[in-house]
Amino acid sequence: MTGVRVLVGTRKGAFILTADGKRDRWEVSGPHFAGWEIYHMKGSPADPNRIYASQTSGWFGQLMQRSSDGGKTWEPVGNQFAYDGTPGTHLWYDGTPHPWEFARVWHVEPSLADPDTVYAGVEDAALFRTTDGGQSWHEMTGLRNHESGKYWQPGAGGMGLHTIVLDPQTPGRMFGAISAAGVFRSDDAGETWRPTNKGLKSPYELPNPDAEVGHCVHRLAMHPSRPNTLFMQKHWDVMRSDDAGESWYEISGNLPTDFGFPIDVHAHEPETVYVVPIKSDSEHFPPEGKLRVYRSKSGGNEWEALTNGLPQADCYVNVLRDAMAVDKMDECGVYFGTTGGQVYASADGGDSWAPIVRDLPAVVSVEVQTLP
């Protein structure tokens, strides 16, 4: 491994941060697409120089960007995201039917094997795919047309397919998470889907706390060596599944609050998990004004606060669902960005932290590429 490339999406542009394997000196490139909201950027596992970015503006709409040289140059690709057939309706906030309307691409997930194949999770929740490097996008209708789709309702931030996880060991298996419908699993490469939410409880949000769909899932994470184990940061509760989503159980344990957005897994330790607790769903900042990453080395329930290098007074930022990532260096690096514009990095698995860059626009997403 020669180095690390950190892809940062913000409310007003994209930034690319690079370092060698020591990760102690960083070069900052950007802003790319200055003034545009970059909801998500991610590189292809099959070709690290191929990067895709979702560029959005309330005025100009959705654009998709592609780089083939590691982010040095970019070219716009296709940006037509049309629902297949007659879209129909889902439920609105007040419970009345509301037509499906495309708003933006929340998440891009490149194929594990083909740099031209990319999945896109969009708002209103649906799954799209390109197989020609982003030139054309086609809806995979099995998810939105699930029999429960007409009952899905948006969460506070909208109704987006925000998480797409590809199983590296079981061909065709993938997971999607929707706010606020829950987790869905496909075993046939996205053609058909079924909800996998058994064990989730939402007493504050749903008339039936154990409902099959309707849970506000914030983020999923998987370690590639153990794809049947999934970790979840839910609206409230941190959850775990050991049977590929068939059932879930709570692992919030001694966290100061179990509300939050991101969750991720150490690159070499499948039982080491990271979360960033946030005070509540109305107060999106760390408890006591102390920015703390919590780490469990036992797969949950027992959590330790990681504070070395992080502000421990008067800190009232948030860390959004796509704004945490890990690298694959021998000593795993952990990264997260805040709505205050800082990107923090730890080159020792979370024991110590330092800001790579400060005072960016509010950070929406952070992804990491470990360069060969």
VEXBASE-60862 format. One record per residue (C-alpha): residue number from 1; x, y, z. Coordinates in Angstrom, 3 decimals. Each point is the difference from the previous one (the first is absolute). Layout:
residues N
<n=NUM&c1=X&c2=Y&c3=Z>
...
This chain:
residues 372
<n=1&c1=0.000&c2=0.000&c3=0.000>
<n=2&c1=1.495&c2=3.321&c3=-1.080>
<n=3&c1=-2.405&c2=2.496&c3=1.479>
<n=4&c1=-3.486&c2=1.195&c3=0.677>
<n=5&c1=-2.470&c2=2.180&c3=-1.888>
<n=6&c1=-2.905&c2=1.497&c3=1.965>
<n=7&c1=-3.029&c2=1.146&c3=-2.013>
<n=8&c1=-1.974&c2=2.721&c3=1.775>
<n=9&c1=-3.395&c2=1.222&c3=-1.137>
<n=10&c1=-1.229&c2=3.290&c3=1.471>
<n=11&c1=-2.938&c2=2.364&c3=-0.333>
<n=12&c1=2.066&c2=2.205&c3=-2.308>
<n=13&c1=2.389&c2=-2.221&c3=-1.922>
<n=14&c1=2.264&c2=-3.042&c3=0.061>
<n=15&c1=3.460&c2=-0.341&c3=1.505>
<n=16&c1=2.597&c2=-2.718&c3=-0.499>
<n=17&c1=2.568&c2=-0.566&c3=2.744>
<n=18&c1=3.051&c2=-2.178&c3=-0.664>
<n=19&c1=2.852&c2=-1.323&c3=2.126>
<n=20&c1=2.651&c2=-2.691&c3=-0.093>
<n=21&c1=-0.143&c2=-3.041&c3=2.247>
<n=22&c1=1.098&c2=1.928&c3=3.081>
<n=23&c1=-3.091&c2=2.217&c3=-0.263>
<n=24&c1=1.623&c2=2.884&c3=1.847>
<n=25&c1=0.227&c2=2.537&c3=-2.858>
<n=26&c1=-2.952&c2=0.682&c3=-2.266>
<n=27&c1=-0.526&c2=1.768&c3=-3.281>
<n=28&c1=-3.384&c2=1.623&c3=-0.535>
<n=29&c1=-1.512&c2=0.323&c3=-3.471>
<n=30&c1=-3.156&c2=2.001&c3=-0.562>
<n=31&c1=-2.565&c2=1.285&c3=0.053>
<n=32&c1=-1.128&c2=-1.989&c3=-3.016>
<n=33&c1=-3.477&c2=1.019&c3=-1.226>
<n=34&c1=0.134&c2=3.054&c3=2.265>
<n=35&c1=-3.393&c2=1.136&c3=1.176>
<n=36&c1=-1.706&c2=-3.323&c3=-0.678>
<n=37&c1=-1.108&c2=-2.460&c3=2.620>
<n=38&c1=1.945&c2=-3.242&c3=-0.343>
<n=39&c1=-2.164&c2=-2.556&c3=1.730>
<n=40&c1=2.337&c2=-2.944&c3=-0.527>
<n=41&c1=3.229&c2=-1.002&c3=-1.761>
<n=42&c1=1.391&c2=-3.504&c3=-0.204>
<n=43&c1=2.776&c2=-1.759&c3=-1.884>
<n=44&c1=-0.180&c2=-3.332&c3=-1.796>
<n=45&c1=1.537&c2=-2.951&c3=1.866>
<n=46&c1=0.962&c2=-1.403&c3=-3.414>
<n=47&c1=1.729&c2=3.177&c3=-1.218>
<n=48&c1=0.975&c2=2.551&c3=2.675>
<n=49&c1=0.432&c2=2.749&c3=-2.587>
<n=50&c1=-3.675&c2=-0.258&c3=-0.920>
<n=51&c1=-2.070&c2=2.184&c3=2.318>
<n=52&c1=-3.663&c2=0.949&c3=-0.181>
<n=53&c1=-1.584&c2=3.061&c3=1.607>
<n=54&c1=-3.590&c2=1.069&c3=0.553>
<n=55&c1=-0.253&c2=3.761&c3=-0.580>
<n=56&c1=-3.259&c2=1.667&c3=0.951>
<n=57&c1=-1.504&c2=3.452&c3=0.013>
<n=58&c1=-3.502&c2=1.044&c3=0.929>
<n=59&c1=0.162&c2=2.416&c3=-2.909>
<n=60&c1=1.728&c2=-2.052&c3=-2.715>
<n=61&c1=-0.995&c2=-3.520&c3=1.030>
<n=62&c1=2.041&c2=-3.198&c3=-0.082>
<n=63&c1=3.302&c2=-0.552&c3=-1.781>
<n=64&c1=2.191&c2=-3.080&c3=0.109>
<n=65&c1=3.747&c2=0.426&c3=-0.363>
<n=66&c1=2.694&c2=-2.546&c3=-0.812>
<n=67&c1=3.759&c2=0.113&c3=0.304>
<n=68&c1=2.368&c2=-2.507&c3=-1.586>
<n=69&c1=3.206&c2=1.418&c3=1.463>
<n=70&c1=-0.580&c2=-0.052&c3=3.722>
<n=71&c1=-1.869&c2=3.292&c3=0.176>
<n=72&c1=2.444&c2=2.209&c3=-1.901>
<n=73&c1=-2.509&c2=0.590&c3=-2.799>
<n=74&c1=-3.728&c2=-0.628&c3=-0.262>
<n=75&c1=-2.598&c2=-0.400&c3=-2.705>
<n=76&c1=-3.791&c2=0.135&c3=0.313>
<n=77&c1=-1.768&c2=-3.218&c3=-0.901>
<n=78&c1=-3.672&c2=-0.893&c3=-0.232>
<n=79&c1=-2.412&c2=1.597&c3=2.422>
<n=80&c1=-3.369&c2=-1.380&c3=-1.041>
<n=81&c1=-1.624&c2=-1.876&c3=2.867>
<n=82&c1=-3.494&c2=-0.905&c3=-1.189>
<n=83&c1=-2.165&c2=-2.382&c3=1.968>
<n=84&c1=-1.053&c2=-2.970&c3=-2.060>
<n=85&c1=-3.665&c2=-0.012&c3=-1.054>
<n=86&c1=-2.663&c2=1.876&c3=1.943>
<n=87&c1=1.598&c2=0.739&c3=3.371>
<n=88&c1=-3.177&c2=0.060&c3=2.095>
<n=89&c1=0.042&c2=1.315&c3=3.549>
<n=90&c1=1.522&c2=-0.495&c3=3.422>
<n=91&c1=-1.157&c2=1.593&c3=3.250>
<n=92&c1=0.816&c2=3.585&c3=0.863>
<n=93&c1=0.826&c2=1.307&c3=3.484>
<n=94&c1=-3.697&c2=0.380&c3=0.833>
<n=95&c1=-0.844&c2=-3.508&c3=-1.200>
<n=96&c1=-1.645&c2=1.070&c3=-3.263>
<n=97&c1=1.084&c2=-1.430&c3=-3.393>
<n=98&c1=2.787&c2=1.942&c3=-1.688>
<n=99&c1=1.461&c2=-0.573&c3=-3.485>
<n=100&c1=3.534&c2=-1.331&c3=-0.311>
<n=101&c1=2.257&c2=2.884&c3=-0.976>
<n=102&c1=3.719&c2=-0.187&c3=-0.726>
<n=103&c1=1.945&c2=2.495&c3=2.116>
<n=104&c1=3.664&c2=-1.039&c3=0.052>
<n=105&c1=2.528&c2=-2.816&c3=0.098>
<n=106&c1=0.862&c2=-0.650&c3=3.638>
<n=107&c1=2.536&c2=-2.799&c3=-0.415>
<n=108&c1=2.170&c2=-1.541&c3=-2.725>
<n=109&c1=1.322&c2=-3.526&c3=0.418>
<n=110&c1=2.401&c2=-1.242&c3=-2.697>
<n=111&c1=0.032&c2=-3.716&c3=-0.800>
<n=112&c1=2.687&c2=-2.021&c3=1.722>
<n=113&c1=1.252&c2=-1.373&c3=-3.329>
<n=114&c1=-0.917&c2=2.346&c3=-2.868>
<n=115&c1=0.851&c2=3.738&c3=0.015>
<n=116&c1=-2.752&c2=0.704&c3=-2.552>
<n=117&c1=-2.755&c2=-1.451&c3=2.192>
<n=118&c1=-1.311&c2=2.227&c3=2.773>
<n=119&c1=-3.106&c2=-0.063&c3=2.166>
<n=120&c1=-1.688&c2=3.251&c3=1.024>
<n=121&c1=-2.372&c2=0.448&c3=2.913>
<n=122&c1=-2.356&c2=2.918&c3=-0.545>
<n=123&c1=-2.718&c2=2.080&c3=1.638>
<n=124&c1=-2.934&c2=-0.842&c3=-0.271>
<n=125&c1=1.341&c2=-3.414&c3=0.883>
<n=126&c1=0.941&c2=-2.118&c3=-2.989>
<n=127&c1=2.996&c2=-1.864&c3=-1.363>
<n=128&c1=1.608&c2=0.853&c3=-3.321>
<n=129&c1=2.922&c2=-1.637&c3=-1.807>
<n=130&c1=2.361&c2=0.896&c3=-2.774>
<n=131&c1=2.091&c2=-2.523&c3=-1.890>
<n=132&c1=1.642&c2=2.485&c3=-2.371>
<n=133&c1=1.977&c2=2.124&c3=2.409>
<n=134&c1=-2.824&c2=2.360&c3=0.883>
<n=135&c1=-1.102&c2=0.947&c3=-3.505>
<n=136&c1=-3.461&c2=-1.478&c3=0.552>
<n=137&c1=-1.886&c2=-0.945&c3=3.165>
<n=138&c1=-2.885&c2=-2.454&c3=0.209>
<n=139&c1=-2.271&c2=-0.716&c3=2.923>
<n=140&c1=0.093&c2=-3.459&c3=1.542>
<n=141&c1=-3.695&c2=-0.062&c3=0.771>
<n=142&c1=-0.140&c2=-2.921&c3=2.394>
<n=143&c1=0.743&c2=2.165&c3=3.029>
<n=144&c1=-2.422&c2=2.890&c3=-0.536>
<n=145&c1=-2.694&c2=-2.377&c3=-1.246>
<n=146&c1=0.163&c2=-2.144&c3=3.108>
<n=147&c1=-3.527&c2=-0.428&c3=1.340>
<n=148&c1=0.846&c2=2.197&c3=2.980>
<n=149&c1=1.245&c2=2.901&c3=-2.162>
<n=150&c1=-3.339&c2=1.801&c3=-0.095>
<n=151&c1=0.127&c2=0.232&c3=3.819>
<n=152&c1=3.530&c2=1.400&c3=0.318>
<n=153&c1=0.263&c2=3.449&c3=1.587>
<n=154&c1=2.891&c2=2.468&c3=0.045>
<n=155&c1=2.118&c2=0.642&c3=3.056>
<n=156&c1=0.903&c2=3.506&c3=1.086>
<n=157&c1=2.636&c2=0.263&c3=-2.722>
<n=158&c1=-2.119&c2=-1.450&c3=-2.786>
<n=159&c1=-0.615&c2=-3.513&c3=-1.306>
<n=160&c1=3.347&c2=-1.100&c3=-1.373>
<n=161&c1=1.702&c2=-3.275&c3=-0.753>
<n=162&c1=3.122&c2=1.047&c3=1.880>
<n=163&c1=1.937&c2=-3.223&c3=0.519>
<n=164&c1=0.935&c2=-2.701&c3=-2.508>
<n=165&c1=2.184&c2=-2.867&c3=1.244>
<n=166&c1=1.295&c2=-2.661&c3=-2.393>
<n=167&c1=0.796&c2=-3.450&c3=1.403>
<n=168&c1=3.501&c2=-0.947&c3=-1.229>
<n=169&c1=-0.478&c2=-3.731&c3=0.601>
<n=170&c1=-3.560&c2=-0.873&c3=-1.010>
<n=171&c1=-0.600&c2=0.750&c3=-3.684>
<n=172&c1=-3.043&c2=2.203&c3=-0.546>
<n=173&c1=-0.577&c2=0.887&c3=3.652>
<n=174&c1=-0.343&c2=3.663&c3=0.858>
<n=175&c1=-1.623&c2=2.131&c3=2.677>
<n=176&c1=-1.733&c2=3.359&c3=-0.216>
<n=177&c1=-1.146&c2=2.287&c3=2.809>
<n=178&c1=-2.692&c2=2.645&c3=-0.352>
<n=179&c1=-1.050&c2=2.837&c3=2.268>
<n=180&c1=-2.606&c2=-0.698&c3=1.182>
<n=181&c1=-0.915&c2=-3.448&c3=-1.298>
<n=182&c1=2.795&c2=-2.179&c3=1.382>
<n=183&c1=2.366&c2=-2.628&c3=-1.358>
<n=184&c1=-0.627&c2=-2.067&c3=-3.114>
<n=185&c1=2.027&c2=-2.917&c3=-1.372>
<n=186&c1=0.354&c2=-1.347&c3=-3.512>
<n=187&c1=1.490&c2=-3.404&c3=-0.836>
<n=188&c1=-0.281&c2=0.360&c3=-3.766>
<n=189&c1=2.151&c2=3.070&c3=-0.723>
<n=190&c1=-2.761&c2=2.513&c3=0.668>
<n=191&c1=-2.821&c2=-1.509&c3=-2.036>
<n=192&c1=-2.210&c2=-0.829&c3=3.001>
<n=193&c1=0.085&c2=1.177&c3=3.603>
<n=194&c1=-1.487&c2=-0.838&c3=3.367>
<n=195&c1=0.005&c2=1.902&c3=3.314>
<n=196&c1=2.424&c2=-1.254&c3=2.659>
<n=197&c1=-0.934&c2=1.935&c3=3.113>
<n=198&c1=-0.907&c2=-2.681&c3=2.549>
<n=199&c1=1.152&c2=1.142&c3=3.424>
<n=200&c1=-0.110&c2=3.738&c3=-0.711>
<n=201&c1=-2.226&c2=1.964&c3=2.340>
<n=202&c1=-1.219&c2=3.563&c3=-0.597>
<n=203&c1=-2.365&c2=0.889&c3=2.866>
<n=204&c1=0.344&c2=3.748&c3=-0.572>
<n=205&c1=-0.557&c2=-0.025&c3=-3.754>
<n=206&c1=-2.419&c2=-2.840&c3=-0.849>
<n=207&c1=-3.490&c2=-0.985&c3=1.250>
<n=208&c1=1.269&c2=-3.598&c3=-0.061>
<n=209&c1=3.567&c2=0.161&c3=1.355>
<n=210&c1=0.822&c2=-3.416&c3=-1.492>
<n=211&c1=-1.389&c2=0.707&c3=-3.484>
<n=212&c1=1.573&c2=-1.807&c3=-2.933>
<n=213&c1=0.781&c2=3.317&c3=-1.745>
<n=214&c1=0.091&c2=3.670&c3=0.992>
<n=215&c1=3.117&c2=0.086&c3=2.198>
<n=216&c1=2.341&c2=2.952&c3=-0.352>
<n=217&c1=3.343&c2=-1.666&c3=-0.651>
<n=218&c1=2.878&c2=2.463&c3=-0.240>
<n=219&c1=2.909&c2=-2.145&c3=-1.170>
<n=220&c1=1.244&c2=-3.581&c3=-0.497>
<n=221&c1=3.567&c2=-1.327&c3=0.141>
<n=222&c1=1.557&c2=-3.354&c3=-0.837>
<n=223&c1=3.471&c2=-1.494&c3=0.281>
<n=224&c1=0.848&c2=-1.733&c3=-3.299>
<n=225&c1=1.376&c2=-3.110&c3=1.731>
<n=226&c1=-3.287&c2=-0.596&c3=1.874>
<n=227&c1=-2.828&c2=1.145&c3=-2.262>
<n=228&c1=-2.700&c2=-1.700&c3=2.068>
<n=229&c1=0.731&c2=2.411&c3=2.838>
<n=230&c1=-1.482&c2=3.460&c3=-0.470>
<n=231&c1=0.106&c2=3.001&c3=2.296>
<n=232&c1=-2.653&c2=2.709&c3=-0.020>
<n=233&c1=-0.337&c2=3.510&c3=1.369>
<n=234&c1=-3.736&c2=0.514&c3=0.250>
<n=235&c1=-1.938&c2=3.176&c3=0.822>
<n=236&c1=0.205&c2=-1.228&c3=3.572>
<n=237&c1=1.984&c2=-3.184&c3=0.798>
<n=238&c1=3.195&c2=-1.548&c3=-1.289>
<n=239&c1=-0.805&c2=-3.460&c3=-1.350>
<n=240&c1=1.743&c2=-3.138&c3=-1.224>
<n=241&c1=-0.965&c2=-2.958&c3=-2.183>
<n=242&c1=1.946&c2=-3.260&c3=-0.261>
<n=243&c1=-2.222&c2=-1.643&c3=-2.591>
<n=244&c1=0.163&c2=2.407&c3=-2.943>
<n=245&c1=-2.838&c2=2.155&c3=1.257>
<n=246&c1=-2.487&c2=-2.772&c3=0.796>
<n=247&c1=-0.075&c2=1.246&c3=3.589>
<n=248&c1=1.476&c2=2.888&c3=1.986>
<n=249&c1=0.864&c2=0.601&c3=3.640>
<n=250&c1=1.019&c2=3.117&c3=1.869>
<n=251&c1=3.643&c2=0.683&c3=0.909>
<n=252&c1=-0.311&c2=3.585&c3=1.266>
<n=253&c1=1.355&c2=-1.055&c3=3.401>
<n=254&c1=1.702&c2=2.817&c3=1.913>
<n=255&c1=-0.142&c2=2.680&c3=-2.701>
<n=256&c1=-0.942&c2=3.431&c3=1.405>
<n=257&c1=-2.783&c2=0.129&c3=-2.596>
<n=258&c1=-0.878&c2=-2.501&c3=-2.703>
<n=259&c1=-1.082&c2=2.652&c3=-2.500>
<n=260&c1=2.428&c2=0.763&c3=-2.809>
<n=261&c1=0.640&c2=-0.304&c3=-3.701>
<n=262&c1=3.286&c2=-1.688&c3=-1.096>
<n=263&c1=1.292&c2=-3.460&c3=0.880>
<n=264&c1=3.042&c2=-1.826&c3=-1.350>
<n=265&c1=2.187&c2=-3.057&c3=0.593>
<n=266&c1=3.789&c2=-0.232&c3=0.464>
<n=267&c1=1.694&c2=-1.254&c3=-3.175>
<n=268&c1=1.788&c2=-2.917&c3=1.709>
<n=269&c1=-2.072&c2=-0.667&c3=3.125>
<n=270&c1=-3.577&c2=-1.038&c3=-0.869>
<n=271&c1=-1.139&c2=0.444&c3=3.610>
<n=272&c1=1.304&c2=3.570&c3=0.316>
<n=273&c1=-2.754&c2=2.515&c3=-0.742>
<n=274&c1=-0.138&c2=3.810&c3=0.039>
<n=275&c1=-2.938&c2=2.367&c3=0.568>
<n=276&c1=-0.391&c2=3.700&c3=0.811>
<n=277&c1=-2.842&c2=0.504&c3=2.501>
<n=278&c1=-2.145&c2=3.098&c3=-0.505>
<n=279&c1=-2.138&c2=1.400&c3=2.793>
<n=280&c1=-3.448&c2=-0.502&c3=-1.557>
<n=281&c1=-2.107&c2=0.252&c3=-3.130>
<n=282&c1=-0.750&c2=3.642&c3=0.755>
<n=283&c1=3.459&c2=0.958&c3=1.294>
<n=284&c1=2.429&c2=-1.122&c3=-2.681>
<n=285&c1=3.231&c2=0.544&c3=1.909>
<n=286&c1=2.183&c2=-2.036&c3=2.372>
<n=287&c1=-1.113&c2=-0.444&c3=3.626>
<n=288&c1=1.577&c2=2.528&c3=2.379>
<n=289&c1=1.611&c2=1.811&c3=-2.933>
<n=290&c1=2.732&c2=-2.679&c3=-0.110>
<n=291&c1=0.828&c2=-1.529&c3=-3.385>
<n=292&c1=0.611&c2=-3.695&c3=0.744>
<n=293&c1=0.317&c2=-3.000&c3=-2.258>
<n=294&c1=-1.016&c2=-3.168&c3=1.806>
<n=295&c1=1.749&c2=-3.277&c3=-0.764>
<n=296&c1=-1.042&c2=-3.505&c3=0.920>
<n=297&c1=2.565&c2=-2.787&c3=-0.374>
<n=298&c1=-2.517&c2=-2.658&c3=0.955>
<n=299&c1=-2.537&c2=0.509&c3=-2.776>
<n=300&c1=-2.200&c2=2.277&c3=2.083>
<n=301&c1=-1.414&c2=0.555&c3=3.496>
<n=302&c1=3.373&c2=0.961&c3=1.513>
<n=303&c1=1.081&c2=3.389&c3=-1.362>
<n=304&c1=2.942&c2=2.274&c3=0.791>
<n=305&c1=0.142&c2=3.723&c3=-0.700>
<n=306&c1=2.817&c2=1.108&c3=-2.319>
<n=307&c1=0.830&c2=3.610&c3=0.753>
<n=308&c1=3.742&c2=0.537&c3=-0.541>
<n=309&c1=0.271&c2=2.892&c3=-2.452>
<n=310&c1=-3.731&c2=0.707&c3=-0.225>
<n=311&c1=-1.613&c2=3.143&c3=1.473>
<n=312&c1=-1.350&c2=-0.690&c3=3.489>
<n=313&c1=-1.800&c2=3.258&c3=0.659>
<n=314&c1=-2.473&c2=2.229&c3=-1.825>
<n=315&c1=-0.222&c2=-2.224&c3=-3.089>
<n=316&c1=-3.426&c2=-0.066&c3=-1.637>
<n=317&c1=0.572&c2=-1.559&c3=-3.414>
<n=318&c1=-1.664&c2=-3.040&c3=-1.527>
<n=319&c1=1.489&c2=-2.952&c3=-1.890>
<n=320&c1=-2.296&c2=-1.154&c3=-2.794>
<n=321&c1=-0.698&c2=-3.566&c3=-1.079>
<n=322&c1=2.436&c2=-0.155&c3=-2.933>
<n=323&c1=2.727&c2=1.996&c3=1.733>
<n=324&c1=2.093&c2=-2.795&c3=1.551>
<n=325&c1=2.337&c2=-2.470&c3=-1.684>
<n=326&c1=3.023&c2=-2.216&c3=0.679>
<n=327&c1=3.121&c2=-0.766&c3=-2.034>
<n=328&c1=1.711&c2=-3.373&c3=-0.417>
<n=329&c1=3.533&c2=0.911&c3=1.007>
<n=330&c1=1.811&c2=-2.426&c3=2.339>
<n=331&c1=-1.028&c2=2.196&c3=2.899>
<n=332&c1=-3.563&c2=0.879&c3=-0.861>
<n=333&c1=-0.785&c2=3.674&c3=-0.518>
<n=334&c1=-3.372&c2=1.444&c3=0.965>
<n=335&c1=-1.406&c2=3.241&c3=-1.437>
<n=336&c1=-3.079&c2=2.132&c3=0.530>
<n=337&c1=-1.238&c2=3.433&c3=-1.038>
<n=338&c1=-2.214&c2=2.429&c3=1.886>
<n=339&c1=-2.627&c2=2.561&c3=-0.863>
<n=340&c1=2.490&c2=2.542&c3=1.334>
<n=341&c1=2.325&c2=-0.743&c3=-2.903>
<n=342&c1=2.710&c2=-2.014&c3=1.740>
<n=343&c1=1.272&c2=-3.350&c3=-1.242>
<n=344&c1=1.631&c2=-1.978&c3=2.798>
<n=345&c1=2.310&c2=-2.965&c3=-0.520>
<n=346&c1=1.452&c2=-2.655&c3=2.246>
<n=347&c1=2.917&c2=-2.071&c3=-1.274>
<n=348&c1=-0.098&c2=-2.347&c3=2.999>
<n=349&c1=-3.494&c2=-1.447&c3=-0.039>
<n=350&c1=-1.525&c2=2.859&c3=1.962>
<n=351&c1=2.447&c2=0.327&c3=2.913>
<n=352&c1=0.974&c2=3.523&c3=-1.083>
<n=353&c1=-1.488&c2=2.530&c3=-2.401>
<n=354&c1=1.057&c2=3.110&c3=-1.891>
<n=355&c1=-1.785&c2=2.194&c3=-2.525>
<n=356&c1=1.216&c2=-0.515&c3=-3.564>
<n=357&c1=-1.733&c2=3.183&c3=-1.038>
<n=358&c1=-2.194&c2=2.551&c3=1.716>
<n=359&c1=-2.561&c2=2.610&c3=-0.998>
<n=360&c1=-1.394&c2=-1.699&c3=-3.071>
<n=361&c1=-3.690&c2=0.403&c3=-0.809>
<n=362&c1=-2.184&c2=-2.413&c3=1.963>
<n=363&c1=1.168&c2=-3.549&c3=-0.728>
<n=364&c1=-2.642&c2=-2.345&c3=-1.413>
<n=365&c1=2.044&c2=-3.084&c3=-0.908>
<n=366&c1=3.437&c2=-1.522&c3=0.533>
<n=367&c1=1.355&c2=-2.995&c3=-1.889>
<n=368&c1=3.523&c2=-1.414&c3=0.028>
<n=369&c1=2.042&c2=-1.752&c3=-2.642>
<n=370&c1=3.062&c2=-1.996&c3=1.018>
<n=371&c1=2.302&c2=0.325&c3=-2.983>
<n=372&c1=2.032&c2=-2.971&c3=-1.290>
